[in-house]
């Protein structure tokens, strides 16, 4: 037991050291401090404290803005020594919610890489993928992207874009003009004429477009036409295929066409679908196709986007607000491009939304990767995933490998960073080698989970010292699953397999209530004494399983106590004092149940 206690102390010391290590992920610049006074202080008390700070340090805290008064939020500027003294003041800490550095963030802009297209400022989506840095190295010259869609019309802002021979599989003719507007919009995102003092910009605007019409004016098309278009693209020099289309039903014909193109070195990208379902539609669902989910202007999953099985990466797809009557409202959240009006066939600028708009972002970046020298579809997929901006809490696989990042992808491709040394350099430069990232910025909050595991067994050990009982496997398992569960399985993802079993297995008893939702907020029903009490009532008469129920009560008690201290987030209650009180009270009740049960059991021994 001494070895066990020494091991626990060693682990606690190690995690304390790691949590205080200032790695790359937490560096920042600041020249002022933020003071957020507690809500319990009256305005008079706050004024008194501000005068004391001004007198003692020779500085004057001020409201951050006109909206800061309600929150009692102040900013104070001063030299490094004064700021450090403020930060270390125990008296000030007692009166504030927090005292922290007022970090300075800045826009990522270098030189004059922004194009001169007058409507570029409205293209939030291109800024979201960091396209300007990518343009410093390549614009996609020499790469051909096949747009398998409703066709493509040479609208005004595609005048300078290079086109190669395509085909209309709907009407069996070479003219693959658009009669819907969808395909032209998609082609614009990929390679809209850019730096032409007109309209908007495209991602790989020096690349070539191969228009392949497989969808009619109504937007529908057959598997046969789509499969033939894929083969046509592969046989006629396409490097990339974009399919902003999809549906249900697996097809051997489609699978064979995709395999054929893939073997010929064509990278295939497809939209995940717009049904908010837990799986990508076909053809995005096929393993050799890069499936793209959609994000809105805030970077969150778009409400309509499919997610889960098959999703490889996320890209801007837009999210247009609608009025209560269902009419399109503010279109600033959509993807703006030059297309045609399907009724008049005239050139117009329109904002669309959908995974159809997300896929061409990835196809455009794939063209930039290929222009940087990487041609193999498998390596291209690796680059896209490696370079994506990771999303820490993505338990339902909304974003696949993460958010599309054009600049990082082009850098990785042009520098050949596919070997182990280069990968480690990339990981270091992005902060992933910092222990702080893995401790408090990864998909699993490691320290809280380990505290729950170690704390549960320590509490059980102390109870065992007070009331000696036979420690068996049933009791150990109850302590473990009540406190943390197989937490490493909670974020586990396997292609085409539902994540629910992994989330359940990776949950402790209090976490079972949020195993079916994409949130870490605890459900008050399961994160309480109710489940342990129910287990005790049902199993207390069983000679073996009663110890599982008792162990579960101990584990749940520690889990709730740890959550109250480190992460008091509750559904319907919030994350403030009510949540802390709820968790603390139920932690005590769980401990009480375990204590009384052990006492009654040992009294009969």
Buried (B, 14 or more C-beta within 10 A) or exposed (E): EEEEEEEBEEBBEEBEEBEEEEBBBEEEEBEBBBBBBEEEBEEEEBEEBBEEBEEEBEBEBEEBEEEBEEEBBBBBBBEEEBBEEBEEBEEBEEBBBEBEBBEEEEEEEEEEEBBEBEBBEBBBBBBBBBBBBBBEBBBBBEBBBBBBBBBBBBBBBBEBBBBBEBBBBBEEEEEBBBBBBBBBBBBBBBBBBBBBEBBBBBBBBBBBBBBBBBBBBEBEBBBBBBBBBBBBBBEBBBBBBBBBBBBEEEBEBBBEBBEBBBEBBBBBBBBBBBBEBBBBBBBBBBEBBBBBBBBBBEEBBBEBBBBBBBBBBBBBBBBBEEEEEEEEEEBEBBBBBBBBEBEEBEBBBBBBBBBBBBBBBBBBBBBBBBBBEBBEBEBBBBBBBBBBBBBEBBBBBBBBBBBBBBBBBBBBBBBEBBEEEEBEBBBEEBBBBBBBBBBBBBBBBBBBBBBBBBBBBBBBBEBBEEBEBEBEEBBBBBBBBBBBBBBBBBBBBEEEEEBEEBBBBBBBBBBBBBBEEBEBBBBBEBBBBBBBBEBBEEBBEEEEBBBBBBBBBBBBBBBBBBBBBEBBBBBEBEEEEEBBEBBBBBBBBBBEBBBEBBEEBBEEE
